[in-house]
Amino acid sequence: MLLYDPKKKVFVVRSGGVVVKNVRLDGKLIAGRNVSFLGNVKAEEAIFGIGCLINGIIEADRVVLGAKSKFNEIRCNNALIQPMCVGKKIRAKGDVRIYSSIIDVVEAEGVVTVDGSSKLGKLTASKVVAKSEFK
């Protein structure tokens, strides 16, 4: 279920996997689609596929969350949240980009870019850019 490449420091969790314990990695985490993390995730970079569930806290320099994923809390420098994600809290030291998602609290020291129709409960940022494209 968990594959590791020591040369590139890349950890891969295959699609549909369930990780019960807390994960602390010295490298990059790549999770396939529909992977569930029941504990906390800490890595240099964390990339989650479509439909992932993260019950704990995600701590990484850069976080990419796939569409239709659910999360509890993200603590990062930069984050990219794909469409239809649902989460409680994002705390970022840098920029956050959100596409059509529902998030209770977003706190960023950088720029928060909101694309599409997102529902954000509380938003704190140095600059907010809201985009909505109609074709």
C-alpha angles and dihedrals in degrees: 000000000000115000124189133198107195095192094057096027090231123151118196127195112197123234116282094019125145120213110195101179132062112276121219114175135178095213142017125332120207117185122190125222121303095012117156124211111191094183138039123301122213122176142133090253128006124197118182126192129222118308100010123160120212113182096176134052120294113215117182142128090242127018127191114185118196124228120284093018126143125214141173105210137348123201111184149123096245131009137189115196115193123213125297097016120148122206146151107222143005120189113184134174090200137019130335126197118195127188118197098317140137115240127164100208132014118183116177134164090204135043122318113205117194116194121188125352109330128167113220121177099198125006126189120173143136089242134007124203116189120192130182119175120200118188 
